[in-house]
Amino acid sequence: MNLVFYDDWNLSVEEAIRTARENGLTVLRLYLDWGWGKPEDYDQILDIAAKQGVYVLLALTDCVPSSKSPYCDLASEQSMEAFKDRISQLLTRRNAVNNKRYVDDPTIMAWDIANEPELRRFSYTQTREWISEIAAHVKTVDPNHPVTIGLASDSSAYDQDGPSYSALDVPELDFYSFHYYVVPSSWDGEQPPAGFTSRIAFRARKLILLGKPVVMEEFGFSPSGKLNLGIRSDPERIGLYLKVYQDSMDAAFSAGASGVMFWSWGVAGARDVPMWWSPEDHSVEDTELASLLRNYRIPQQP
């Protein structure tokens, strides 16, 4: 979710979190250190989430290329030390609204140490050592919350066994989180891409074999925002849109995943905000999707 922007556009954080709960969403994921939001924004979000009975998973930095995060060079000792210092600052913050320290706040479900680090840029040894050291530092500062990492898994490297998975075999992680976006930008919107459910299932099973719970932490239509809007507002094709969501969730859960988190939720007015993410937000105005979320049932295991 992108709630840290809401006060800039006169949007309601409380409405976004309340309607999330009312539509069956029990955990919300936020980027904690984007460089956009103010610390007070996160204090307010956590306090509202606590009052609404919703957990929050906080990502400590964003490593996608457009983020320009100074903390995502896995080969740099200087970058790692700066990130560890920043983590210590973030985790020991005291909430100005409710006076809870973040390390003690039960509303925080877990820490996600990084959103989509570009692991292909680094060796498997560098990947494993960086994840291990950063996750260990989080646990040193905060022994109360689980730790995960948000993995971009669209690459074909995750379609087969091998070092892409073994590099993640890090004891300091408590569970694995993978992102998988079904729809490429070239998709014509007529049929779901072939084999997407088997690719989701493969990723979930391979990560489970590393001995930890697994969450499909991001999925949806993000890589094609215009198509996303077009197909979800077209009465003739909304069934296809819903099928992709249903089949994605079914594939992950049937493979043994412990949870799924689509991208993303908010309020209807967020779509009018001139930000890159605005076409990707869903709200209660997506009535068919909201109904699917409220009524969804996890498939029974054979």
Secondary structure, 3 states (H helix, E strand, C coil): CCHHHHHHHCCCHHHHHHHHHHCCCCEEEEECCCCCCCHHHHHHHHHHHHHHCCEEEEECCECCHHHCCCCCCCCCHHHHHHHHHHHHHHHCCECCCCCCEHHHCCCEEEEEEEECCCHHHCCHHHHHHHHHHHHHHHHHHCCCCCEEEEEECCCHHHHCCCHHHHCCCCCCCCCEEEEEECCCCCCCCCCCCCCHHHHHHHHHHHHHCCCCCEEEEEEECHHHHHHHHHHHCCCCCHHHHHHHHHHHHHHHHHCCCCEECCCCECCHHHHHCCCCCHHHCECCCCHHHHHHHHHCCCCCCC
